[in-house]
């Protein structure tokens, strides 16, 4: 909870927040401490199981504004508990690291009417460049970014808090986003680098342009967004999305969504030979149709994504996403599986979200089937074969099934700001790859116990 969010009512804050609010009434502070446990269980090969258990948190601070200028900083930390002998690197970094601490944000902000400009170390949240904040260490960037509300006003204090620069959540009718980033800090490292997830070689970063338009047609709210990225020397990427909602009676509605990805080579693709590829060409087309109820808080939706084959390009039509993991951008993405990594191919299934017990309990569940044109046993992070595939014989039309189930529970009745959550993914390959280190099924579990103040 941000300090100063409700200056007239300290009772809405946790006890530590109330104390700090009295000392710094105009400063926004968001703090969290907690415990995270990750377990990845490769059935039948327990020696390949990986675990991570860490204590960590963050402190985000945004100063009061003076002549339009303000300052923001963000510190994140995580330390290995020693609970597991061999820990997965996601929480505390690759072995022999036993912890990470980093100043991931340190920026100067200028706000003038509908314009906000940030420069320095930043968090930004866009469809294919984002924080991926599911560990203690979100992805951060160095550069400059701006958001401008062209039509309609944003929230009065929209950019005085501690969140990332983004277009989502603004009530403005038309907003635009622009950013130029030169380096990034991954979720596995406390240091900024000019490489990316595909190559440690120095590169020139990227720029991103985006726009979002929201309105209504005959009482039916809709939102359109379009994004363009140039990951220098790797790829260009266009992402578009349209969302439409048709209200029904008594807090119910029908909703639909459409998305498209179109990706090509950036310039001459100078860094692609490191991936054993010479070009990038990928497309994804997706749709969803759903029903929302319970004051539009709960929903059930059918989802679909299709990615065609493009022979001779990277992975014959696979995507490159240097600063983004499986972040749920595509409708059919699950915790460990998605067309972004496994395409070309197609996927379809059902997703759902429910709130119970006076909205304290949030439950989500999804079941997705994938058909991968060139399957390879789940090894998506190696590129040492032809066209960027892992070495080894590809499996034509490999079937994959993934089921995600998760919940979060608000424990504020015990202690304000306390939450517990757990998310589990079960993935099964229909025609097994035959690789020695991959056997069905593959279980992923992430447990969170956090205190926000």
Beta strands, then each sheet from edge to edge (+ up, - down):
strand 1: 28-42
strand 2: 50-62
strand 3: 69-80
strand 4: 99-112
strand 5: 115-122
strand 6: 124-125
strand 7: 140-151
strand 8: 165-166
strand 9: 174-185
strand 10: 206-217
strand 11: 220-231
strand 12: 235-247
strand 13: 253-265
strand 14: 282-293
strand 15: 298-307
strand 16: 345-356
strand 17: 361-375
strand 18: 395-410
strand 19: 418-429
strand 20: 442-452
sheet 1: 1+ 2- 3+ 4- 5+ 7- 9+ 10- 11+ 12- 13+ 14- 15+ 16- 17+ 18- 19+ 20- 1+
sheet 2: 6+ 8+
end
